[in-house]
Amino acid sequence: MKAEILTIGDELLRGEIVDSNKAFLSERLLGLDIETHYQTSVRDDPADMTDAFLRAAGRADVVLVSGGLGPTRDDLTAEVLARSFGRELVLDEAALATIQAFFRSVGREMAPNNAKQALFPQGALVLPNPIGTAPGFRLDVEGSSFFCLPGVPREMMRMLDEQVLPRLARQPGAAGPGGPVLRAALLRTFGIGESNLDAELKDVAASGDVTLGFRTSFPENVLRPVARAATAEEARAKLAQVCQVIRERLGPLVYGEGEESLPALVVRLLRERGRSLAVAESCTGGLLAQLITDVPGASEGFRGGIVAYANEAKRELLDVPGELLERHGAVSEEVARAMAEGVRRRLGADLGVAATGISGPGGGSAEKPVGLVHLALSGPEGGHADHFVFPLDRMRHRQLTAWTALDWVRRALLGFELVGPTLLRRRGR
Amino acid sequence: MKAEILTIGDELLRGEIVDSNKAFLSERLLGLDIETHYQTSVRDDPADMTDAFLRAAGRADVVLVSGGLGPTRDDLTAEVLARSFGRELVLDEAALATIQAFFRSVGREMAPNNAKQALFPQGALVLPNPIGTAPGFRLDVEGSSFFCLPGVPREMMRMLDEQVLPRLARQPGAAGPGGPVLRAALLRTFGIGESNLDAELKDVAASGDVTLGFRTSFPENVLRPVARAATAEEARAKLAQVCQVIRERLGPLVYGEGEESLPALVVRLLRERGRSLAVAESCTGGLLAQLITDVPGASEGFRGGIVAYANEAKRELLDVPGELLERHGAVSEEVARAMAEGVRRRLGADLGVAATGISGPGGGSAEKPVGLVHLALSGPEGGHADHFVFPLDRMRHRQLTAWTALDWVRRALLGFELVGPTLLRRRGR
């Protein structure tokens, strides 16, 4: 089964946004053994859209379209697709009622142009959008199935998983017993860079029926082993074997498998072990607390955090002695330790973690360069501190610092050694 | 002049990487008034590549190709492009010498397969690659100019700017006095939804030589008016006029123009007005502090923040009276006001802002539903508080809450009324 991905929008063709939908859609299709042969993007232009629709119908069995389902004048997918294949545009009363109900539920009047979102090509199957006003639809024409989804990534992703993939999985040719079957896993690593991973695992994917993909989503690196076999059972067995080799090779650098992120893992470990956490942040400026509280249910183990940007805040809210600040400076092991202990005590938590550093671009000196960061962890069994120089821009310095702190909490809860990212130069004393 | 972007690589079609090259290339072309009509991606497959090359030649004046120039077996761009248009593949001695010199300069032996990178279609103009082994080339066929560049982003970007754009700028039809000239602006709005914006501005883009694009990058909506005229001066004048109409229509809902984000604007306003800010967060969990400290130089006006997730934290760190917490609950106007005043006093700031709410998915009740949030601002001239129900998932609830708090700070510093996002229902008392 051949697939084509078609994304629509002036903003794409003007280069205003990087289109991540195509990669997401292709990756998910591959999970059903459906290979994407073409990815195409066109403007909100009826002639170009028509051309793209006709071409896609001529060369692909399944066409995933994203974009152009909104309420504005430049949202033309339903209208142009209908016209391209000689269909009428018809009002779907049920879809209209759903859109009206959505607006009522949020206490708003439906704007007249939203009614347009209930118009579909004749013969289309409406695909409900549980989290937005733009329903999608499926239209089968000339031997191809078009699935039209919103361009908003979170709506598209949810509808793909709930509405599109289950239908495709039932279609002959997808994941069928005759063709080669693929099984893939995600192994999430933190603390080792992509080229080191590649060197470390060079021989793992040497067999030909196993490939090993790398995806860097800074600051983590995700491994994607894919096993191919004649049957699902064989593919699963091969995949399990590869995953085991990788885990043995990398040890605690692999923090998890599948969808669970490092912050979600930390929240789960705190809950399972009945421990509580508080954070004291200087350079990360709230990012560490935010990563933790992004996870639903974080309040069970997370007491709170203090973003102590100014020195007075470190004294007043974290009980860092003024003398330490004067003698060693705010970016020092002594102050990091005092911050971790202070926040742990102030918030009555089992674990306190602190980060103080220079994320740049300004604020560095010869002795304390931009990129320097001190981390400290304080717990019932005592404390630990270390420092690193991350030669990165401000954003990535903050991200890597916050993730290293999270990884320390994970390692402390699981009894692993507290180490920093191995790839990055430790600053000599 | 019509452009097409063509990127080549199995990794793209498998969804292993998000292709950011297309957006970069399109944006740079637009800088020369060259519009991209198509973006296409195909696998490293000779048949699909040939098909894509022939189609591109048939519909575009300039085709930018990225990928497939490396030394491995699946790098096929030069070979397939030559065959597609009946050209021989010929060795370029100068390019070969350059590749050999590159390897000598890094102390390595050239692998035999690297010699392949010196083979080009007959008639091609070699484009040197100053930072890699893969040279690019230009080939003019059937009325189209193909520019073939490496897929590695930094090599592609450098060669585009140094080798391709200067050549295109000299081509008739690009930025020339005869052709239509485009000028675009970005107007950033907060607090009004996309369909309301569209309704409000329906007549603004009615003239045909002005288009108005909408880009939602939750929780803000960015307007992108594009004006087209015979000369740059006329286009600029039209654009200025459209921007003025939009600004008059929307008032303080337009918070800025160009690249400056709302957090960056708030940091700048604090600095320019010599004011300081402290934040007290419950439901936003550090996000508000993080948005502010993402901005370099935030420390000038930002004192710090307190993430008071637990009630003890609100009492201990923000001096919220236990009696208020008991009588009104943590999510209440009284507690929000006390948090804003507490953080302002504790951190010695001019302005204190606080958010306490229920971001979900759990934690709601009939009286205090998921989505409810209380905001408060405390300043030298007194305080202000209000509450909203944002019917959004956890992530977006937190984002919209943090942005509304930032917008209040902006409005307070500029003397505007403190209002919430107009689209969302205010909860009746």
Interface residues (C-beta under 8 A of the other chain):
Chain A: D10 E11 L12 L13 R14 G15 E16 I17 V18 D19 S20 K22 A23 F24 L25 S26 E27 R28 L29 L30 E35 T36 H37 Y38 Q39 T40 S41 V42 R43 D45 D48 A52 G70 P71 T72 R73 D74 S105 V106 G107 R108 A111 P112 N113 N114 I131 V152 G213 R215 R224 V279 E281 T284 G285 G286 L287 L288 A289 Q290 L291 I292 T293 D294 P296 G297 A298 S299 F302 R303 G304 G305 I306 V307 A308 Y309 A310 E312 A313 E316 L317 R346 L347 G348 G360 P361 G362 R394 M395 R398
Chain B: E11 L12 L13 R14 G15 E16 I17 V18 D19 S20 K22 A23 F24 L25 S26 E27 R28 L29 L30 E35 T36 H37 Y38 Q39 T40 S41 V42 R43 D45 D48 A184 E194 S195 N196 D198 A199 T211 G213 F214 R215 T216 R224 V279 E281 T284 G285 G286 L287 L288 A289 Q290 L291 I292 T293 D294 P296 G297 A298 S299 F302 R303 G304 G305 I306 V307 A308 Y309 A310 E312 A313 E316 L317 R346 L347 G348 G360 P361 G362 V389 P391 D393 R394 M395 R398 L423 L424 R425
